[in-house]
Amino acid sequence: MNVTDVTTLVNMIAHGETANLELADINADGKVNVSDVTALINIILN
């Protein structure tokens, strides 16, 4: 996982893309949103 993954996730959320949502649901809450971006950034930074 890297910054490109964060950018991809932000773009998916911004454009309302619904393909592969289960892969983008980083925090496994059933929704793809800014919380997943935050979780992904935390994974990268740790």
Backbone as XML, in Angstrom:
<?xml version="1.0"?>
<chain id="A" units="angstrom">
  <residue number="1" name="MET">
    <atom name="N" x="0.834" y="-1.170" z="0.000"/>
    <atom name="CA" x="0.000" y="0.000" z="0.000"/>
    <atom name="C" x="0.880" y="1.235" z="0.000"/>
  </residue>
  <residue number="2" name="ASN">
    <atom name="N" x="0.461" y="2.232" z="-0.784"/>
    <atom name="CA" x="1.242" y="3.457" z="-0.873"/>
    <atom name="C" x="0.326" y="4.641" z="-1.180"/>
  </residue>
  <residue number="3" name="VAL">
    <atom name="N" x="0.928" y="5.788" z="-1.436"/>
    <atom name="CA" x="0.173" y="7.014" z="-1.690"/>
    <atom name="C" x="-0.723" y="6.873" z="-2.913"/>
  </residue>
  <residue number="4" name="THR">
    <atom name="N" x="-0.321" y="6.109" z="-3.888"/>
    <atom name="CA" x="-1.151" y="5.885" z="-5.072"/>
    <atom name="C" x="-2.472" y="5.228" z="-4.685"/>
  </residue>
  <residue number="5" name="ASP">
    <atom name="N" x="-2.425" y="4.325" z="-3.722"/>
    <atom name="CA" x="-3.647" y="3.676" z="-3.254"/>
    <atom name="C" x="-4.583" y="4.684" z="-2.588"/>
  </residue>
  <residue number="6" name="VAL">
    <atom name="N" x="-4.022" y="5.629" z="-1.834"/>
    <atom name="CA" x="-4.829" y="6.681" z="-1.208"/>
    <atom name="C" x="-5.500" y="7.515" z="-2.285"/>
  </residue>
  <residue number="7" name="THR">
    <atom name="N" x="-4.738" y="7.921" z="-3.288"/>
    <atom name="CA" x="-5.284" y="8.725" z="-4.383"/>
    <atom name="C" x="-6.397" y="7.973" z="-5.107"/>
  </residue>
  <residue number="8" name="THR">
    <atom name="N" x="-6.183" y="6.714" z="-5.371"/>
    <atom name="CA" x="-7.198" y="5.897" z="-6.039"/>
    <atom name="C" x="-8.470" y="5.822" z="-5.213"/>
  </residue>
  <residue number="9" name="LEU">
    <atom name="N" x="-8.320" y="5.606" z="-3.922"/>
    <atom name="CA" x="-9.488" y="5.520" z="-3.045"/>
    <atom name="C" x="-10.236" y="6.846" z="-2.986"/>
  </residue>
  <residue number="10" name="VAL">
    <atom name="N" x="-9.522" y="7.953" z="-2.866"/>
    <atom name="CA" x="-10.161" y="9.276" z="-2.854"/>
    <atom name="C" x="-10.917" y="9.497" z="-4.157"/>
  </residue>
  <residue number="11" name="ASN">
    <atom name="N" x="-10.311" y="9.142" z="-5.288"/>
    <atom name="CA" x="-10.980" y="9.311" z="-6.583"/>
    <atom name="C" x="-12.223" y="8.435" z="-6.683"/>
  </residue>
  <residue number="12" name="MET">
    <atom name="N" x="-12.158" y="7.208" z="-6.166"/>
    <atom name="CA" x="-13.330" y="6.327" z="-6.177"/>
    <atom name="C" x="-14.475" y="6.960" z="-5.404"/>
  </residue>
  <residue number="13" name="ILE">
    <atom name="N" x="-14.162" y="7.486" z="-4.225"/>
    <atom name="CA" x="-15.198" y="8.099" z="-3.397"/>
    <atom name="C" x="-15.760" y="9.348" z="-4.079"/>
  </residue>
  <residue number="14" name="ALA">
    <atom name="N" x="-14.877" y="10.185" z="-4.610"/>
    <atom name="CA" x="-15.295" y="11.436" z="-5.253"/>
    <atom name="C" x="-16.173" y="11.208" z="-6.470"/>
  </residue>
  <residue number="15" name="HIS">
    <atom name="N" x="-15.898" y="10.132" z="-7.203"/>
    <atom name="CA" x="-16.656" y="9.870" z="-8.427"/>
    <atom name="C" x="-17.792" y="8.884" z="-8.224"/>
  </residue>
  <residue number="16" name="GLY">
    <atom name="N" x="-18.002" y="8.441" z="-6.991"/>
    <atom name="CA" x="-19.106" y="7.537" z="-6.708"/>
    <atom name="C" x="-18.958" y="6.173" z="-7.337"/>
  </residue>
  <residue number="17" name="GLU">
    <atom name="N" x="-17.735" y="5.747" z="-7.587"/>
    <atom name="CA" x="-17.517" y="4.430" z="-8.194"/>
    <atom name="C" x="-17.927" y="3.332" z="-7.219"/>
  </residue>
  <residue number="18" name="THR">
    <atom name="N" x="-18.567" y="2.314" z="-7.762"/>
    <atom name="CA" x="-19.062" y="1.235" z="-6.905"/>
    <atom name="C" x="-18.397" y="-0.108" z="-7.185"/>
  </residue>
  <residue number="19" name="ALA">
    <atom name="N" x="-17.539" y="-0.172" z="-8.176"/>
    <atom name="CA" x="-16.866" y="-1.433" z="-8.500"/>
    <atom name="C" x="-15.851" y="-1.768" z="-7.423"/>
  </residue>
  <residue number="20" name="ASN">
    <atom name="N" x="-15.777" y="-3.026" z="-7.072"/>
    <atom name="CA" x="-14.804" y="-3.534" z="-6.105"/>
    <atom name="C" x="-14.871" y="-2.826" z="-4.752"/>
  </residue>
  <residue number="21" name="LEU">
    <atom name="N" x="-16.056" y="-2.485" z="-4.326"/>
    <atom name="CA" x="-16.178" y="-1.783" z="-3.053"/>
    <atom name="C" x="-15.658" y="-2.608" z="-1.891"/>
  </residue>
  <residue number="22" name="GLU">
    <atom name="N" x="-15.822" y="-3.924" z="-1.954"/>
    <atom name="CA" x="-15.336" y="-4.745" z="-0.849"/>
    <atom name="C" x="-13.823" y="-4.631" z="-0.701"/>
  </residue>
  <residue number="23" name="LEU">
    <atom name="N" x="-13.109" y="-4.373" z="-1.767"/>
    <atom name="CA" x="-11.664" y="-4.188" z="-1.693"/>
    <atom name="C" x="-11.294" y="-2.808" z="-1.145"/>
  </residue>
  <residue number="24" name="ALA">
    <atom name="N" x="-12.143" y="-1.835" z="-1.372"/>
    <atom name="CA" x="-11.862" y="-0.465" z="-0.944"/>
    <atom name="C" x="-12.339" y="-0.182" z="0.473"/>
  </residue>
  <residue number="25" name="ASP">
    <atom name="N" x="-13.109" y="-1.088" z="1.049"/>
    <atom name="CA" x="-13.634" y="-0.901" z="2.405"/>
    <atom name="C" x="-12.569" y="-1.312" z="3.416"/>
  </residue>
  <residue number="26" name="ILE">
    <atom name="N" x="-11.598" y="-0.438" z="3.611"/>
    <atom name="CA" x="-10.420" y="-0.719" z="4.433"/>
    <atom name="C" x="-10.795" y="-1.037" z="5.874"/>
  </residue>
  <residue number="27" name="ASN">
    <atom name="N" x="-11.746" y="-0.307" z="6.434"/>
    <atom name="CA" x="-12.101" y="-0.521" z="7.838"/>
    <atom name="C" x="-13.262" y="-1.494" z="8.033"/>
  </residue>
  <residue number="28" name="ALA">
    <atom name="N" x="-13.728" y="-2.105" z="6.966"/>
    <atom name="CA" x="-14.745" y="-3.172" z="6.984"/>
    <atom name="C" x="-16.041" y="-2.761" z="7.699"/>
  </residue>
  <residue number="29" name="ASP">
    <atom name="N" x="-16.482" y="-1.516" z="7.445"/>
    <atom name="CA" x="-17.736" y="-1.080" z="8.046"/>
    <atom name="C" x="-18.904" y="-1.147" z="7.066"/>
  </residue>
  <residue number="30" name="GLY">
    <atom name="N" x="-18.663" y="-1.685" z="5.884"/>
    <atom name="CA" x="-19.715" y="-1.822" z="4.879"/>
    <atom name="C" x="-19.916" y="-0.600" z="4.014"/>
  </residue>
  <residue number="31" name="LYS">
    <atom name="N" x="-19.121" y="0.453" z="4.243"/>
    <atom name="CA" x="-19.214" y="1.683" z="3.458"/>
    <atom name="C" x="-17.815" y="2.092" z="3.012"/>
  </residue>
  <residue number="32" name="VAL">
    <atom name="N" x="-17.743" y="2.714" z="1.849"/>
    <atom name="CA" x="-16.471" y="3.270" z="1.389"/>
    <atom name="C" x="-16.601" y="4.776" z="1.485"/>
  </residue>
  <residue number="33" name="ASN">
    <atom name="N" x="-15.806" y="5.366" z="2.402"/>
    <atom name="CA" x="-15.890" y="6.797" z="2.632"/>
    <atom name="C" x="-14.559" y="7.307" z="3.180"/>
  </residue>
  <residue number="34" name="VAL">
    <atom name="N" x="-14.575" y="8.537" z="3.669"/>
    <atom name="CA" x="-13.343" y="9.169" z="4.141"/>
    <atom name="C" x="-12.713" y="8.386" z="5.301"/>
  </residue>
  <residue number="35" name="SER">
    <atom name="N" x="-13.486" y="7.648" z="6.042"/>
    <atom name="CA" x="-12.919" y="6.814" z="7.118"/>
    <atom name="C" x="-11.967" y="5.772" z="6.559"/>
  </residue>
  <residue number="36" name="ASP">
    <atom name="N" x="-12.270" y="5.265" z="5.379"/>
    <atom name="CA" x="-11.376" y="4.300" z="4.731"/>
    <atom name="C" x="-10.086" y="4.970" z="4.273"/>
  </residue>
  <residue number="37" name="VAL">
    <atom name="N" x="-10.189" y="6.216" z="3.819"/>
    <atom name="CA" x="-8.990" y="6.966" z="3.439"/>
    <atom name="C" x="-8.098" y="7.148" z="4.659"/>
  </residue>
  <residue number="38" name="THR">
    <atom name="N" x="-8.699" y="7.542" z="5.766"/>
    <atom name="CA" x="-7.944" y="7.725" z="7.005"/>
    <atom name="C" x="-7.294" y="6.420" z="7.442"/>
  </residue>
  <residue number="39" name="ALA">
    <atom name="N" x="-8.031" y="5.333" z="7.380"/>
    <atom name="CA" x="-7.484" y="4.029" z="7.769"/>
    <atom name="C" x="-6.320" y="3.637" z="6.870"/>
  </residue>
  <residue number="40" name="LEU">
    <atom name="N" x="-6.449" y="3.885" z="5.573"/>
    <atom name="CA" x="-5.379" y="3.553" z="4.639"/>
    <atom name="C" x="-4.133" y="4.396" z="4.913"/>
  </residue>
  <residue number="41" name="ILE">
    <atom name="N" x="-4.321" y="5.667" z="5.178"/>
    <atom name="CA" x="-3.178" y="6.534" z="5.499"/>
    <atom name="C" x="-2.489" y="6.049" z="6.765"/>
  </residue>
  <residue number="42" name="ASN">
    <atom name="N" x="-3.260" y="5.659" z="7.761"/>
    <atom name="CA" x="-2.674" y="5.144" z="8.994"/>
    <atom name="C" x="-1.889" y="3.859" z="8.765"/>
  </residue>
  <residue number="43" name="ILE">
    <atom name="N" x="-2.379" y="3.004" z="7.897"/>
    <atom name="CA" x="-1.655" y="1.771" z="7.564"/>
    <atom name="C" x="-0.308" y="2.112" z="6.918"/>
  </residue>
  <residue number="44" name="ILE">
    <atom name="N" x="-0.336" y="3.062" z="6.011"/>
    <atom name="CA" x="0.897" y="3.442" z="5.298"/>
    <atom name="C" x="1.908" y="4.075" z="6.257"/>
  </residue>
  <residue number="45" name="LEU">
    <atom name="N" x="1.430" y="4.919" z="7.156"/>
    <atom name="CA" x="2.320" y="5.632" z="8.063"/>
    <atom name="C" x="2.882" y="4.761" z="9.180"/>
  </residue>
  <residue number="46" name="ASN">
    <atom name="N" x="2.208" y="3.681" z="9.479"/>
    <atom name="CA" x="2.684" y="2.818" z="10.570"/>
    <atom name="C" x="3.485" y="1.727" z="10.026"/>
  </residue>
</chain>
